[in-house]
């Protein structure tokens, strides 16, 4: 364990309050899937085990991201740890949670016209990709990002924005409702490439930066032998790889499905 973290209490490193949140959300989810409560929803049916495992797994990723020592390192020591936290939240936790949501749970929400309008507008693939990438890149502008490091409320707001925009960014790929902007193989491939191109500028700028963008990291203890600039460059590399791997894997799957469909057409 890094020297600056030695001597810290268990609660500071493992955040029991975040664990409690994850457990409570798991219990609520399982109760919603139980037969007595499920019967309240029109068209409800038993949820496949794969979806249940996905949602529960997403909540454990939530705890690992925000309740483990990663959270302390990201808040107090390393930009690269902060980026690991972002990638876990955006590229793993969010899609796992979306995949675990049954369609019959979403449909009643869409019966309320304002929410239906919002969903249809924000889940438009072009809009969702642009909004997500603008927000994600924008929060890494030095003046904005530095504020998240010194203001806990603004930091929480940052994570809320990332989750909300990532939710709608992943929706066209994982939507449980076919009628609500769920892309097919060819469209999925184009959408993923579009997203990858939009996130490239900020990651490349971080990787090749020659001076520290964020003064906060000039004042904290150094760990793992990383100076502030190297730490920031590593964070940019984690961003690039953290997005390229899931985008690339999804693109390959979409290409193979599209190619197979074209072959048998």
Rosetta blueprint (number, residue, H / E / L):
1 X L
2 X L
3 X H
4 X H
5 X H
6 X L
7 X L
8 X L
9 X L
10 X H
11 X H
12 X H
13 X H
14 X H
15 X L
16 X H
17 X H
18 X H
19 X H
20 X H
21 X H
22 X H
23 X H
24 X H
25 X H
26 X H
27 X H
28 X H
29 X H
30 X H
31 X H
32 X H
33 X H
34 X L
35 X H
36 X H
37 X H
38 X H
39 X L
40 X L
41 X L
42 X L
43 X L
44 X L
45 X L
46 X L
47 X L
48 X L
49 X H
50 X H
51 X H
52 X H
53 X H
54 X H
55 X H
56 X H
57 X H
58 X H
59 X H
60 X H
61 X H
62 X H
63 X H
64 X H
65 X H
66 X H
67 X H
68 X L
69 X H
70 X H
71 X H
72 X H
73 X H
74 X H
75 X H
76 X H
77 X L
78 X L
79 X H
80 X H
81 X H
82 X H
83 X H
84 X H
85 X H
86 X H
87 X H
88 X H
89 X H
90 X H
91 X H
92 X H
93 X H
94 X H
95 X H
96 X H
97 X H
98 X H
99 X H
100 X L
101 X L
102 X L
103 X H
104 X H
105 X H
106 X H
107 X H
108 X H
109 X H
110 X H
111 X L
112 X L
113 X H
114 X H
115 X H
116 X H
117 X H
118 X H
119 X H
120 X H
121 X H
122 X H
123 X L
124 X L
125 X H
126 X H
127 X H
128 X H
129 X H
130 X H
131 X H
132 X H
133 X H
134 X H
135 X H
136 X H
137 X H
138 X H
139 X L
140 X L
141 X L
142 X H
143 X H
144 X H
145 X H
146 X H
147 X H
148 X H
149 X H
150 X H
151 X L
152 X H
153 X H
154 X H
155 X H
156 X H
157 X H
158 X H
159 X H
160 X H
161 X H
162 X H
163 X H
164 X H
165 X H
166 X H
167 X H
168 X H
169 X H
170 X H
171 X H
172 X H
173 X H
174 X H
175 X L
176 X L
177 X L
178 X L
179 X L
180 X L
181 X L
182 X L
183 X L
184 X L
185 X H
186 X H
187 X H
188 X H
189 X H
190 X H
191 X H
192 X H
193 X H
194 X H
195 X H
196 X H
197 X H
198 X H
199 X H
200 X H
201 X H
202 X H
203 X H
204 X H
205 X H
206 X H
207 X H
208 X L
209 X L
210 X L
211 X L
212 X L
213 X L
214 X L
215 X H
216 X H
217 X H
218 X H
219 X L
220 X L
221 X L
222 X L
223 X L
224 X L
225 X L
226 X L
227 X L
228 X H
229 X H
230 X H
231 X H
232 X H
233 X H
234 X H
235 X H
236 X H
237 X H
238 X H
239 X H
240 X H
241 X H
242 X H
243 X H
244 X H
245 X H
246 X H
247 X H
248 X H
249 X H
250 X H
251 X H
252 X H
253 X H
254 X H
255 X H
256 X H
257 X H
258 X H
259 X H
260 X H
261 X H
262 X H
263 X H
264 X H
265 X L
